[in-house]
Amino acid sequence: MENEELVLEVPAVPAYIGTARLFIGAVARHVGASEEQVDDLKVAVSEACTAAIRTRADAGNDGPVRVLVDLGDGRLTVEVPDAIARRPDRGAANTDELARELSAEIIRALFPQAETRSPNGIAPIRFWLDLG
């Protein structure tokens, strides 16, 4: 498989999370993922997009949510930029921060190798599926 990069941009509105799920499902099926893997990817993308929407709302940013897919090196890699934001003081969290942390935990449960941490507090969520 040659290296391909795909990008989906959707408005930062919860109603468009379904579009992101359909997108990643179609891509995963195209590269031969099993239905169980497709389901896991769809849940993880939903959680990542939800976290990104919350992060954007907290920052007053109404720009689009991007789902980046890289098909190369024998894997399907998904990244949702700016999906996790942590306050530098790591003090008491508000409801949105707790929800983003829960999204990150769900993604890590499905994809233990997921990268969701960043020293500056803003982090993309990145996870991948090895394509055998």
Rosetta blueprint (number, residue, H / E / L):
1 M L
2 E L
3 N L
4 E E
5 E E
6 L E
7 V E
8 L E
9 E E
10 V E
11 P L
12 A L
13 V L
14 P H
15 A H
16 Y H
17 I H
18 G H
19 T H
20 A H
21 R H
22 L H
23 F H
24 I H
25 G H
26 A H
27 V H
28 A H
29 R H
30 H H
31 V L
32 G L
33 A L
34 S L
35 E H
36 E H
37 Q H
38 V H
39 D H
40 D H
41 L H
42 K H
43 V H
44 A H
45 V H
46 S H
47 E H
48 A H
49 C H
50 T H
51 A H
52 A H
53 I H
54 R H
55 T H
56 R H
57 A H
58 D H
59 A H
60 G L
61 N L
62 D L
63 G L
64 P L
65 V E
66 R E
67 V E
68 L E
69 V E
70 D E
71 L E
72 G E
73 D L
74 G L
75 R E
76 L E
77 T E
78 V E
79 E E
80 V E
81 P E
82 D E
83 A E
84 I E
85 A E
86 R L
87 R L
88 P L
89 D L
90 R L
91 G L
92 A L
93 A L
94 N L
95 T H
96 D H
97 E H
98 L H
99 A H
100 R H
101 E H
102 L H
103 S H
104 A H
105 E H
106 I H
107 I H
108 R H
109 A H
110 L H
111 F L
112 P L
113 Q L
114 A L
115 E E
116 T L
117 R L
118 S L
119 P L
120 N L
121 G L
122 I E
123 A E
124 P E
125 I E
126 R E
127 F E
128 W E
129 L E
130 D E
131 L L
132 G L
